[in-house]
Amino acid sequence: MFASLGDPHTFLMSPSEYLQTQAHLNTGLPYAGIGLRLGLLNGTVACSVLSETCRLVVSEVFPGSPAERAGLQPEDVLLLIAGLAPSGPGCGLQDLPAFELGSLVPVIVERNGRRRAFGVEAGAVFAPAVASRTVAGTIGYLRLGSFGAGADERVGEELETLLDSGVDSIVVDLRGNLGGYQQTVINIAGMFLDDRQVVMRDVSRLETLRHLVRGHGSLRNPVRLPTAVAVDGLSASASEVLTLALRDHGRATVVGTTTYGKNTGQYTWALESRDGILLGGARVTVVRWFGPDGTSAEGGIEPDVELDLSDCWHPIGFTRLAAAAAGLPGALPADVQMEGEPFDAVAALAEDGVLAGTECGPGLFCPGDPIPRWLAAVWLVRTVDGQDPEPISTSRFADVDAGQWWAAHVERLAELGITVGCGAEPARYCPDDPVTRAQTASFLKRAFRLDPAPPAGFVDTHGNHHAAAIDALHAAGITKGCSAEVLEFCPDRVTTRIEMALFVERARTRPS
């Protein structure tokens, strides 16, 4: 009978299926394991393919799990588990056998550069539906695996912890979350919305019902920090309710891929005999729901920022990318390691607006990519003038389209005497050509008016047209060359985006 309705979400369940469904929503389903969540990470940067630098790292140790009792910790690098080393495509452990309860699982990790071995006894593990952590000191990461019973209370606790830590923004991770209880998602939405704001609208044959925010759970006030919601093709039902509720009220930017597209709500009940024996269960669609603005999730919710978010990513890399793609305040490009002079240079230039609009993709800097001449013009003009120039109607260079947003920067670069172009008759700038290191030296010498300097002794710049500029760059402490063994500058090698960022930051902050 149910099959004739043509609704894939209305069906009968066997007794075991019904019990599993209820357990999943109320207590979670246990499995035989050790209680770890793992992710791929290259230092502090998201990565997708195992390599010497992209490693499988512990991202979460489940509370009360065998792994926690054995002493494993987040950020341990997994070297071996049950005799297997991470390898191959995917997340690196596709060949890992199922554990048996009580079996001893040998685990070898690297911690702070040293190998450590553990013997972990596999047990019944419940994966927590909610977890959080602080990333990059200022971004709060909140993972919500389901909207089961008690998830709203756990979310409130985790949000309080994040707020107490002083985070500036929040990333809510709903990837793979297939949904749960309606009241749970309404309660969680209330932690971000004001009282009496609409969370969702239920439409049935009998009535249209608006569900409003009535309190903020354990929070005194709703979270008002800039927020991103990350979704994928398995974010469904209650996940889509929360996504639309926060987006429709202007409380979050949605990043990721199009969601599952389930805009119906079901009622589930047990089927019992007269003697109280469980015969199975029934699940029946009773309403269609819509977001606060009347938006339907049917066909899936398209993100504000399209971003291919891998399930294998460690939360550190994932959170940095999602936050940067969503434009959350203080979020820096997610593909630059969070340490050392390169990161400091990118952070300083980003804070001053030099890098605005020059990302190579959502949340990305692409540090190893060659920098084209048009982009060098943008960074240099913004650094020298402290602002963007006014748009132009015509360009002195035949190969620069005045309609391009960066054309005015190229024109201003010429006005400042920093460039004469790359050719004459007609005058050309070659905007898409990569800048060589030698050309970079001349750009920087003119832009920052570096003093002439005696020969630095580079063995590969004799007779080079830009040799004097290279020597000035060296004398100003902006470069030491390209080799630690021989004093070389590599003048014909292209300048990468991270090299240009370093050069510009060193030049503008050098002692006067």
Beta strands, then each sheet from edge to edge (+ up, - down):
strand 1: 11-13
strand 2: 31-33
strand 3: 36-42
strand 4: 45-46
strand 5: 55-61
strand 6: 77-81
strand 7: 104-111
strand 8: 114-121
strand 9: 123-125
strand 10: 130-135
strand 11: 139-144
strand 12: 169-173
strand 13: 198-203
strand 14: 208-212
strand 15: 227-231
strand 16: 253-256
strand 17: 264-272
strand 18: 278-290
strand 19: 305-306
sheet 1: 1+ 18- 13+ 14-
sheet 2: 1+ 18- 17+
sheet 3: 2+ 9-
sheet 4: 4+ 3- 5+
sheet 5: 6+ 7- 8+
sheet 6: 10+ 11- 12- 15- 16- 19-
end
